[in-house]
Amino acid sequence: MKIVVVGTGYVGLVTGTCLAETGNDVTCVDCDGTKIDILNRGQIPIYEPGLAELVARNAAGGRLQFTTDLAAAVKNSRLVFLAVGTPPADDGSSDLSALWSVVEQIAPHLHPSCIVICKSTVPVGTNAKLAERLKELTGRDVDVASNPEFLKEGMAIDDFMKPDRVVVGARRPEVVEVLSDLYQAYLRTDKPLLAMSPESAEMTKYVANALLSTKISFINEMANLCECAGADINEVRRGIGHDSRIGFAFLFPGVGYGGSCFPKDVRALAALARANGIEPSVLDAVHAVNERQKSVLIEKIERHFEGRLSDKSIAVWGLAFKPGTDDIREAPALRLLDRLLEVGATVRVHDPEAMSNVQAVYGNRLIYCQKRDDALLGADALAICTEWKQFLHPDLDEVRRMMRQPVIFDGRNVYNPRRMREAGFTYYSIGRPAVIGT
């Protein structure tokens, strides 16, 4: 099947590559010529495990192409996926300007049998507006389907190739049938394709991300309460997680969520609620708790050093908003970096993948360490913001030797407090009693 994917960000590039992997003829289009040049040179502009190899294989096989020529790509295509960014506007609502621009450009070139499929995360009702605008531009009815993505950065390939479910919002059964045929290759273990109205499909994406965000903010607020009450959040989460109604997923305390989806989607859903006369009390609380949580590690550091940080050197392990990606959008680590620089601390940072993205923002204000342990040299404290596997089992004797002071602020609870006590560290984590070294 001839397919066009408009947008080569995380969603678009993964979607196009995985569709090519099952034999489709896929052209990925982007207005960013530099990004397309990078892809045509056999490189990829983002870090996603396994994606580079998949892009190379399908490009070499002639099933995957990259271009800036949207009109030529769309001509005679059976499916056109829209995977452009919908960033938050000032009021939290989604900025759809890029989406509407693409619609204007593709309309004159759409084949009469073409189906336009929206993968971008958009407010409820956008599908209907897209169909209406395309009819105005083409003079005929154009099938527009909603097909939200549920990809986790760092696991996007597996999520696409082995989905929990595929959601399709369409008004005609014939459209559902076409997309069912397309996705059948990925649903061979009897995972469902869920056909519903476009409005329900659009809402499903927002509600899923908002609920996961709610779980994170809830466990973080309970972790903060545990610290005040003398309880251990890890013991508490074990106590609740074995309840089959609750489970363990997304109940890991830390320094808050970030990335391109959860923060944006929570705010967008809240904006949608307000536009419909509903006060989004829960959503507002989820966002507020997360914003506060991003400062928890900062507060612990300032309290330990009694506010005197101008002469301190702080090592930071982990800059991406989560492991498995180089994405630093709304990453909690950035809040920490901003504050440490503000108070005059020297900051030595390391991340396996996100260093160049951070350097593009902070320039020479940070010391960038290509090796994990180099960040520890002469450090008065280590702060951990991302739970990369490379951070889980350091040589604690060597860590202590390299640091000026054996103090660790663990924003992801990656270490066992008992082990840290035995190793002689002063150790602060999230929702657990502090360990004060000697």
FISE-327474 format. One record per residue (C-alpha): residue number from 1; residue in three letters; x, y, z. Coordinates in steps of 0.02 Angstrom, whole numbers, plus 32768, in hexadecimal, padded with zeros to 4 digits. Example, Ala and Ser with C-alpha at 12.3 -4.5 7.8 and 13.67 -1.06 7.14 Angstrom:
BEGIN
pos_code_u_v_w
1_ala_8267_7F1F_8186
2_ser_82AC_7FCB_8165
END
This chain:
BEGIN
pos_code_u_v_w
1_met_8000_8000_8000
2_lys_8040_80AE_7FD6
3_ile_8047_8115_8076
4_val_807F_81C5_80A1
5_val_80AB_81FB_8152
6_val_80B4_82B6_816C
7_gly_812C_82E3_81F9
8_thr_81CC_8289_822A
9_gly_81CB_82A3_82E6
10_tyr_81C0_8211_8360
11_val_8112_81DF_8328
12_gly_8125_81FC_826E
13_leu_81CF_81AB_8258
14_val_81A2_8112_82C0
15_thr_80FA_8100_8268
16_gly_8142_810F_81BA
17_thr_81D3_8099_81DD
18_cys_8168_8013_822E
19_leu_80E8_801A_81A1
20_ala_8176_8004_8124
21_glu_81B6_7F6F_8189
22_thr_8118_7F0E_8159
23_gly_812E_7F2E_80A0
24_asn_80D4_7FD1_8082
25_asp_811A_8057_800F
26_val_8131_80E9_8088
27_thr_8168_819C_806A
28_cys_818B_8208_8103
29_val_817B_82C2_80E4
30_asp_81BA_8354_814B
31_cys_81CA_840E_812B
32_asp_8271_840E_8185
33_gly_82EF_83F3_80F9
34_thr_837F_83D8_8173
35_lys_8323_8349_81C6
36_ile_82FB_82F9_811E
37_asp_83B1_8309_80E8
38_ile_83E8_82B1_8187
39_leu_836D_8223_8166
40_asn_83A2_8212_80B1
41_arg_8457_8201_80EC
42_gly_8424_8169_8150
43_gln_8422_81C0_81F9
44_ile_838F_81E8_826B
45_pro_8373_828D_82C6
46_ile_8330_823F_8367
47_tyr_8366_81B3_83DA
48_glu_82EE_8120_83E4
49_pro_8333_8071_8405
50_gly_832D_8004_8368
51_leu_82ED_808D_82F6
52_ala_838F_80B1_8299
53_glu_83A2_7FFC_8265
54_leu_82EC_7FF2_822D
55_val_82FA_8093_81C7
56_ala_8399_8057_8173
57_arg_834F_7FAD_8146
58_asn_82B0_7FF2_80FA
59_ala_8305_8082_80A0
60_ala_837F_8006_8053
61_gly_82ED_7F99_8021
62_gly_829A_8029_7FC6
63_arg_8200_8026_8036
64_leu_8228_80C6_8095
65_gln_824D_8170_804A
66_phe_8261_8220_808F
67_thr_8236_82C3_8039
68_thr_8200_8377_8050
69_asp_8190_836F_7FB6
70_leu_80E5_8357_8005
71_ala_8080_836B_7F65
72_ala_80E1_82E7_7F06
73_ala_80DB_826E_7F98
74_val_8020_827C_7FB2
75_lys_7FF2_8264_7EFB
76_asn_7FA5_81B6_7EE1
77_ser_7FC0_8184_7F97
78_arg_7F3C_8114_7FE6
79_leu_7F5B_814E_8099
80_val_7F9E_81F4_80DB
81_phe_7FCC_81F5_8193
82_leu_7FD7_829D_81E9
83_ala_805A_8297_8273
84_val_8087_834E_8289
85_gly_80A3_83A3_832F
86_thr_8015_83EF_8392
87_pro_8073_8451_8419
88_pro_801A_84A8_84A8
89_ala_7FE0_855B_8491
90_asp_7FEE_85D9_851E
91_asp_7F45_85A5_8566
92_gly_7F72_84EC_8564
93_ser_7F08_84C3_84CC
94_ser_7F56_846E_8434
95_asp_7FA3_84D9_83AC
96_leu_7F63_848A_830A
97_ser_7FB1_8507_8292
98_ala_802B_8487_824A
99_leu_7F9D_840A_822F
100_trp_7F31_8488_81D2
101_ser_7FC5_84BC_8168
102_val_7FDF_8408_8130
103_val_7F26_83F3_8109
104_glu_7F2B_848C_8097
105_gln_7FC3_8447_803D
106_ile_7F88_8394_8021
107_ala_7ED4_83B9_7FED
108_pro_7EF6_83DE_7F34
109_his_7F5A_833E_7F20
110_leu_7EEE_82BC_7F79
111_his_7EB5_8227_7F12
112_pro_7DF7_820E_7F1B
113_ser_7E0E_8169_7F78
114_cys_7E90_81AC_7FF2
115_ile_7E71_81A0_80AD
116_val_7EBB_8227_811C
117_ile_7EE9_81E4_81C7
118_cys_7F0D_8256_825A
119_lys_7F92_8210_82CF
120_ser_7FB7_82B8_831E
121_thr_7F6D_82D2_83CA
122_val_7EDE_834C_83AC
123_pro_7E47_838F_840C
124_val_7DA2_8334_83FE
125_gly_7D46_8371_8364
126_thr_7DE1_838C_82F9
127_asn_7DB9_82F7_828A
128_ala_7D12_8343_8259
129_lys_7D63_83EB_8237
130_leu_7DE9_8398_81CB
131_ala_7D65_833F_8164
132_glu_7D03_83E0_8151
133_arg_7D9B_8444_811B
134_leu_7DD3_83BF_809F
135_lys_7D26_83BE_8051
136_glu_7D30_847A_803D
137_leu_7DD9_846D_7FEA
138_thr_7DB7_83D6_7F7A
139_gly_7CFE_83E4_7F57
140_arg_7CE0_8330_7F8D
141_asp_7CD4_82C6_802A
142_val_7D7E_828C_8067
143_asp_7D8B_81FE_80E5
144_val_7DE4_8239_8181
145_ala_7E0D_81B9_8208
146_ser_7E53_81D1_82B7
147_asn_7EDC_8157_82E9
148_pro_7F30_8192_8389
149_glu_7FDA_8150_83B7
150_phe_8008_8101_845D
151_leu_80C5_80F9_8449
152_lys_813B_8105_84DC
153_glu_81DF_815A_84B4
154_gly_8269_80DC_84CD
155_met_81F4_804C_84A0
156_ala_819D_8095_8407
157_ile_81CD_800C_838D
158_asp_8188_7F81_83FB
159_asp_80EE_7FE8_8422
160_phe_80C8_7FFD_8369
161_met_80F4_7F4C_8333
162_lys_809F_7EF9_83C9
163_pro_8015_7F70_8401
164_asp_7FA0_7F54_8494
165_arg_7F17_7F91_8420
166_val_7EFD_7FFB_8385
167_val_7E79_8083_838F
168_val_7E23_80BB_82F0
169_gly_7DA1_8143_82E8
170_ala_7D41_8147_8244
171_arg_7C93_816F_8204
172_arg_7C8B_80E9_817E
173_pro_7CA6_802E_8196
174_glu_7D06_8029_80F2
175_val_7D8C_8099_813F
176_val_7D98_8028_81D8
177_glu_7DAE_7F93_8164
178_val_7E41_7FE4_8109
179_leu_7E99_800F_81AB
180_ser_7E71_7F64_81F3
181_asp_7EC9_7F14_815F
182_leu_7F5D_7F8A_8176
183_tyr_7F71_7F62_822F
184_gln_7F4E_7EA9_8225
185_ala_8008_7E85_8219
186_tyr_8020_7ED2_82C6
187_leu_7F8B_7E7E_831A
188_arg_7FB8_7DC8_82FF
189_thr_7FAD_7D9F_83B9
190_asp_7EF4_7DCA_83BD
191_lys_7F0C_7E7A_8400
192_pro_7E72_7EDF_83D0
193_leu_7E54_7F65_834F
194_leu_7DD3_7FD4_83A4
195_ala_7D62_802D_8329
196_met_7D02_80C2_836D
197_ser_7CCB_8171_833F
198_pro_7D54_81EE_8316
199_glu_7D23_8255_83AE
200_ser_7D39_81BF_8421
201_ala_7DE0_8195_83D2
202_glu_7E1E_8247_83EB
203_met_7DE4_8245_849F
204_thr_7E32_819A_84C1
205_lys_7EE1_81DD_84A4
206_tyr_7ECB_826D_851D
207_val_7E75_8206_85A3
208_ala_7EFB_817F_859D
209_asn_7F89_81FA_85B6
210_ala_7F2A_825D_8639
211_leu_7F07_81C0_869F
212_leu_7FBD_8187_8699
213_ser_7FF3_8237_86CB
214_thr_7F77_8231_875A
215_lys_7FC5_8191_879C
216_ile_8071_81E0_879A
217_ser_803A_827F_87F2
218_phe_7FD8_821A_8872
219_ile_8068_81AA_88A3
220_asn_80DD_8240_88AB
221_glu_8068_829D_8920
222_met_805A_8202_898D
223_ala_8118_81F2_898C
224_asn_8129_82A1_89CF
225_leu_80AA_8279_8A55
226_cys_8108_81D9_8A82
227_glu_81A5_823E_8AA4
228_cys_8146_82AF_8B1D
229_ala_80EE_821D_8B73
230_gly_8185_81AB_8B83
231_ala_8146_8129_8B09
232_asp_81A1_80DC_8A73
233_ile_814B_80F5_89CC
234_asn_8199_8057_8984
235_glu_814A_7FEF_8A0C
236_val_80A6_804C_89F3
237_arg_80A5_8030_8937
238_arg_80C3_7F77_8954
239_gly_8031_7F77_89CA
240_ile_7FBC_7FC5_894B
241_gly_8006_7F7E_88AA
242_his_7FD7_7ECB_88D0
243_asp_7F21_7F02_88D2
244_ser_7EE4_7EC8_8827
245_arg_7E7B_7F65_8818
246_ile_7F15_7FD4_8826
247_gly_7FB1_7F7D_87E4
248_phe_8062_7FC1_87DC
249_ala_806C_8017_8733
250_phe_8099_80D1_873A
251_leu_80A0_80CE_87F8
252_phe_815A_80F3_8807
253_pro_8181_818F_886C
254_gly_81FC_820B_8827
255_val_8219_82BF_87F3
256_gly_8183_82CB_877F
257_tyr_8158_82A4_86CC
258_gly_8192_8301_8631
259_gly_819C_82E4_8576
260_ser_8133_831B_84E5
261_cys_8091_82C2_8512
262_phe_805C_82BD_85C8
263_pro_8076_8376_85F4
264_lys_802A_83B2_8551
265_asp_7F97_833B_8551
266_val_7F65_835B_8605
267_arg_7F5F_8416_85E2
268_ala_7F05_83FF_853D
269_leu_7E80_8390_858B
270_ala_7E68_8411_8615
271_ala_7E55_8499_8592
272_leu_7DD4_842F_8536
273_ala_7D73_8417_85D8
274_arg_7D70_84D2_85F9
275_ala_7D37_84F5_8548
276_asn_7CA3_8483_856B
277_gly_7C78_84D4_8611
278_ile_7CC4_844C_867F
279_glu_7D41_8477_8708
280_pro_7DD1_83FA_86F6
281_ser_7DFB_83EE_87AF
282_val_7E54_8347_87A5
283_leu_7EB8_8375_870A
284_asp_7EED_841B_8755
285_ala_7F25_83C1_87F3
286_val_7F88_8341_878E
287_his_7FE5_83CB_8733
288_ala_8002_8432_87D2
289_val_8046_839C_8833
290_asn_80BC_8372_87A4
291_glu_80FD_8423_879A
292_arg_8120_8424_8854
293_gln_8171_8379_884D
294_lys_81F4_83B7_87D3
295_ser_8237_8424_8860
296_val_823F_839C_88E6
297_leu_82F4_836D_88C1
298_ile_8327_8424_88BE
299_glu_82D9_843F_8969
300_lys_8334_83A8_89B1
301_ile_83DB_83E6_896E
302_glu_83C3_8497_89AE
303_arg_838A_8458_8A58
304_his_8420_83E4_8A6A
305_phe_849C_846E_8A3E
306_glu_8439_84F1_8AA0
307_gly_8425_855B_8A04
308_arg_84E0_856E_89E8
309_leu_84FE_852A_893A
310_ser_8565_85B0_88E4
311_asp_8608_8556_8910
312_lys_85C5_84A7_88F2
313_ser_85DF_8431_8860
314_ile_8546_83C5_883A
315_ala_854A_832E_87C8
316_val_84AA_8305_876A
317_trp_848C_825A_871F
318_gly_83FB_8254_86A4
319_leu_83B8_82E4_863C
320_ala_8335_8295_85CB
321_phe_8284_8292_860F
322_lys_828C_81D4_8614
323_pro_830A_814B_85E8
324_gly_8311_810B_8536
325_thr_8301_81B5_84E2
326_asp_8361_8256_84C0
327_asp_82C2_82BD_84D9
328_ile_82D7_8349_8559
329_arg_822F_839E_853F
330_glu_81EE_83D0_85EB
331_ala_826E_835C_863B
332_pro_8276_836F_86F9
333_ala_8334_8378_86EE
334_leu_8327_8421_8698
335_arg_82CF_846D_872E
336_leu_835F_8431_879A
337_leu_83E3_8474_8722
338_asp_838F_851E_871B
339_arg_838C_8530_87D7
340_leu_843E_84F3_87F2
341_leu_847F_856E_8772
342_glu_8415_85F8_87BD
343_val_8467_85E3_8868
344_gly_8516_85DA_881D
345_ala_853D_8521_8831
346_thr_85B5_84C8_87BC
347_val_8553_8442_8760
348_arg_85A1_83A7_8711
349_val_8526_8340_86AA
350_his_851D_8298_8654
351_asp_8496_8241_85EE
352_pro_84AE_81B0_8575
353_glu_8449_8203_84EA
354_ala_8409_82B1_8513
355_met_84AB_8312_8529
356_ser_84A9_8369_8480
357_asn_83F4_83A0_8497
358_val_841E_83EA_8542
359_gln_84BA_843E_84FE
360_ala_8450_8491_8477
361_val_83EC_84E3_8505
362_tyr_8472_8506_8589
363_gly_850E_851F_8521
364_asn_85AD_852D_858A
365_arg_8553_854D_862F
366_leu_8561_8494_865A
367_ile_85F3_841A_865D
368_tyr_85C9_8389_85E9
369_cys_8613_82E1_8617
370_gln_8614_8259_8593
371_lys_8635_81D3_8616
372_arg_85BE_81B8_86A6
373_asp_8640_81BA_872F
374_asp_869A_8254_86ED
375_ala_8608_82BC_872B
376_leu_8633_8287_87DD
377_leu_86E2_82D2_87E2
378_gly_86E8_8348_8877
379_ala_862B_834D_8887
380_asp_85DA_8381_892A
381_ala_853F_831E_88FC
382_leu_84F4_82B0_8876
383_ala_8441_82CA_883A
384_ile_83EB_8242_87D4
385_cys_835C_827C_8765
386_thr_8348_81ED_86E7
387_glu_834F_8133_870F
388_trp_83C1_80FA_8682
389_lys_83FA_8046_869B
390_gln_84AF_8081_8695
391_phe_8492_80D8_873C
392_leu_844E_8043_879C
393_his_84ED_7FEC_87D4
394_pro_8582_8061_87E4
395_asp_8618_8033_884D
396_leu_85E6_8091_88EA
397_asp_8695_808D_8932
398_glu_86D4_80E1_8893
399_val_8643_815D_8894
400_arg_866D_818F_8946
401_arg_8726_819F_891D
402_met_8704_8214_888A
403_met_868A_8286_88E5
404_arg_86BC_8311_895C
405_gln_8626_82E6_89CA
406_pro_85C8_823E_89C7
407_val_851A_8286_89B0
408_ile_8499_8244_8934
409_phe_83EE_828A_8909
410_asp_8391_81FF_88B1
411_gly_82FC_8243_8851
412_arg_82CA_8197_880E
413_asn_82E6_8125_88A5
414_val_8362_80BA_8846
415_tyr_83C8_8087_88DF
416_asn_83A5_8024_897C
417_pro_83B3_8094_8A17
418_arg_8401_8008_8A7E
419_arg_8488_7FF0_89FB
420_met_84AB_80AB_89FA
421_arg_84B9_80AF_8AB8
422_glu_8535_8020_8AB5
423_ala_859B_807A_8A30
424_gly_85A4_8116_8A9D
425_phe_853A_818D_8A35
426_thr_84C1_8212_8A6B
427_tyr_8430_81E1_89FE
428_tyr_838C_8238_89D7
429_ser_8305_81E9_896B
430_ile_824C_8204_8948
431_gly_81CE_81CE_89CC
432_arg_824A_816C_8A35
433_pro_82A8_8198_8AD5
434_ala_834D_81F0_8AB8
435_val_83F1_8196_8ADD
436_ile_846E_8206_8B35
437_gly_8520_81CB_8B1D
438_thr_85AB_81DF_8B9A
END
